[in-house]
Amino acid sequence: MNRINAIIAAALFSISGVANALVMDFEDIGGFTNRANFPALGIAGTYGGFEWPSENGGSNPWAVVENSDSQFSSVGAYSGEQALWNWSAGVERNIVFDQLYDVQGAYFNVFSANASWGSETVQFNAYDEQNNLIDSSSVLALTDNVANPEWQWLAADFVGVKRLQIIASDVDGYGGGWWTMDDLTLSAASESVPEPALIALLGFGLVGLGFLRRK
């Protein structure tokens, strides 16, 4: 039985390794105090191996913020001490991956419990390698988070994404409000491991079980 269990465990380990998720909690970004945008840190085209372009002609970059920030301290990161922030607000932000990824989702919140200029909603859009829109998430409401900051999970469940877009609601015509994101969860696209390979793996396991039982 020990040999049978070993085969089963090995097969399950191989399959689970394919689906291992990457959780980006932004804790590894350093070299700043309180808050800093990606261009200033020199990581707009390199962080995590991805591109984090600024929008609106460069005036709306990605940024990271710490719990020690005087405004963000009323919210705090979902995990750890740092979270991602849409510096200078704006309706749209994009992440361009270095390969296809399956995106499970992320946690969202407002930037500050003391500021009313927060985004009312956020939503994910997924684009493929040809820049075609392939999927959209539900719309997550952040309306009540200013009075009571609470991190909420926005599920994506996208497959084969090259560019991930976050769309925020416009606030009184100012072009989008502030929001923060933490624990972006993704994994290498399932297409990168052909389904026949998984079937073959299970087949070999079953053959091995049959052989051992005969012995």
C-alpha positions in Angstrom: 0.0 0.0 0.0 2.9 2.4 0.7 4.1 2.1 -2.9 0.5 2.7 -4.2 0.2 5.8 -2.0 3.5 7.0 -3.2 2.4 6.8 -6.8 -0.9 8.6 -6.1 1.0 11.3 -4.1 3.5 11.9 -7.0 0.7 12.2 -9.5 -1.2 14.7 -7.4 1.9 16.7 -6.7 2.7 16.9 -10.5 -0.8 18.1 -11.3 -1.0 20.6 -8.4 2.4 22.0 -9.5 0.8 23.1 -12.8 -1.9 25.0 -10.9 0.3 26.7 -8.3 -0.9 30.3 -7.9 1.2 33.4 -7.7 -0.1 35.8 -5.1 1.3 39.4 -5.7 1.2 41.1 -2.3 3.7 43.9 -3.3 5.7 43.4 0.0 8.9 43.1 -2.0 8.9 46.7 -3.3 11.4 48.8 -1.4 13.3 52.0 -1.6 10.6 54.4 -0.6 8.8 55.9 2.5 4.9 55.9 2.7 4.2 56.0 -1.0 5.9 56.0 -4.4 4.9 55.6 -8.0 6.4 52.9 -10.2 8.2 55.2 -12.7 10.0 57.0 -9.7 11.1 53.6 -8.4 12.2 52.5 -11.9 10.0 49.4 -11.9 7.2 50.3 -14.3 8.5 47.9 -17.0 10.1 45.3 -14.7 8.2 44.5 -11.5 7.2 40.9 -11.4 8.5 40.6 -15.0 5.4 42.5 -16.2 4.7 45.9 -17.7 2.8 48.5 -15.5 2.2 51.3 -18.0 1.1 54.8 -16.9 -2.2 56.0 -18.4 -3.3 59.4 -19.6 0.0 60.4 -21.2 2.0 59.3 -18.2 0.2 61.3 -15.6 -1.6 58.3 -14.1 1.1 55.7 -13.0 0.9 52.7 -10.8 2.1 53.2 -7.2 2.7 51.3 -3.9 1.6 52.6 -0.5 2.5 51.6 3.0 0.3 51.3 6.1 2.4 54.1 7.6 1.1 56.6 5.0 -1.0 59.3 6.8 -4.0 58.8 4.5 -3.8 55.0 3.8 -3.3 54.2 7.5 -7.1 54.4 8.0 -7.4 51.5 5.6 -4.2 49.4 5.7 -3.1 46.6 3.4 -5.1 43.4 3.1 -2.0 41.4 3.9 1.3 42.7 5.1 2.3 46.4 5.1 1.9 47.4 1.5 -0.7 47.6 -1.3 -1.0 48.7 -4.9 -2.6 52.1 -5.5 -3.8 54.0 -8.6 -1.7 57.1 -8.1 -3.4 60.2 -9.5 -6.6 58.2 -9.9 -7.9 57.8 -13.5 -10.5 55.5 -14.9 -8.1 52.8 -16.4 -5.1 50.8 -15.3 -3.4 48.0 -17.2 -1.0 45.2 -16.4 0.8 43.5 -19.4 2.0 40.0 -18.7 5.2 38.5 -20.1 3.2 35.4 -21.1 -0.4 34.1 -20.9 -1.8 33.9 -17.3 -5.0 32.7 -15.7 -6.2 35.3 -13.3 -8.2 34.3 -10.3 -8.8 37.8 -8.8 -7.7 40.3 -6.2 -8.8 42.2 -3.1 -9.9 45.9 -3.5 -10.6 48.8 -1.2 -10.7 52.6 -1.1 -7.4 54.5 -0.5 -8.6 56.4 2.6 -11.5 56.4 5.0 -11.0 60.2 5.3 -11.3 61.1 1.6 -14.5 61.2 -0.3 -12.8 61.1 -3.7 -12.8 57.3 -3.9 -13.9 55.1 -6.8 -17.4 53.9 -6.4 -16.8 50.7 -8.5 -14.0 48.6 -10.0 -14.1 45.9 -12.7 -11.6 43.6 -14.4 -11.3 43.2 -18.2 -9.2 40.5 -19.8 -7.5 40.8 -23.2 -5.7 38.1 -25.3 -2.4 38.3 -27.3 -4.3 39.9 -30.2 -5.6 42.6 -27.8 -9.2 41.2 -28.1 -11.5 41.6 -25.1 -12.1 38.0 -24.0 -13.8 38.3 -20.6 -15.0 40.8 -17.9 -15.7 40.4 -14.2 -18.7 41.5 -12.3 -18.6 45.1 -11.1 -17.5 45.5 -7.4 -19.1 48.3 -5.4 -16.8 50.3 -3.1 -19.4 52.9 -2.3 -19.7 52.2 1.4 -16.0 51.6 2.0 -15.1 55.2 2.8 -17.2 55.1 6.0 -16.2 51.5 6.7 -13.1 50.4 4.8 -13.4 46.7 4.1 -11.3 44.6 1.7 -13.5 42.8 -0.9 -12.5 40.0 -3.2 -13.2 40.6 -6.9 -13.2 37.3 -8.7 -11.9 37.2 -12.2 -11.6 33.5 -13.2 -10.0 34.5 -16.5 -8.1 32.0 -18.7 -5.3 32.9 -21.1 -4.8 36.6 -20.3 -2.1 38.8 -21.8 -3.3 42.2 -20.6 -5.4 42.7 -17.4 -7.3 45.9 -17.2 -8.9 47.5 -14.1 -11.7 50.0 -14.8 -12.9 52.4 -12.1 -16.0 54.5 -12.0 -15.8 58.1 -12.9 -16.2 60.4 -9.9 -18.1 63.6 -10.6 -16.5 64.0 -14.0 -12.9 63.9 -12.6 -11.9 60.8 -14.4 -12.0 58.0 -11.8 -11.4 57.8 -8.1 -8.7 56.3 -5.9 -8.7 52.6 -5.1 -6.2 50.1 -3.7 -5.5 46.5 -4.6 -3.8 43.7 -2.8 -3.1 39.9 -3.3 -3.5 39.8 -7.0 -3.7 36.1 -7.6 -2.8 34.4 -10.9 -1.1 31.4 -12.4 0.6 30.3 -15.6 -2.1 29.8 -18.2 -3.6 26.4 -18.3 -3.0 26.3 -22.1 0.7 26.1 -21.4 0.2 22.6 -20.1 -1.8 20.6 -22.7 -4.7 18.6 -21.3 -3.5 15.4 -23.0 -0.4 15.6 -20.8 -2.5 15.6 -17.7 -4.6 12.7 -19.1 -1.4 10.7 -19.8 -0.1 11.4 -16.3 -3.3 10.0 -14.8 -3.1 7.1 -17.2 0.4 6.2 -16.1 -0.7 6.3 -12.5 -3.6 3.9 -13.1 -1.3 1.5 -15.0 1.1 1.6 -12.1 -1.7 0.8 -9.7 -2.8 -2.1 -11.7 0.7 -3.5 -11.9 1.2 -3.3 -8.2 -2.1 -4.9 -7.4 -1.2 -7.9 -9.6 2.0 -8.3 -7.7 
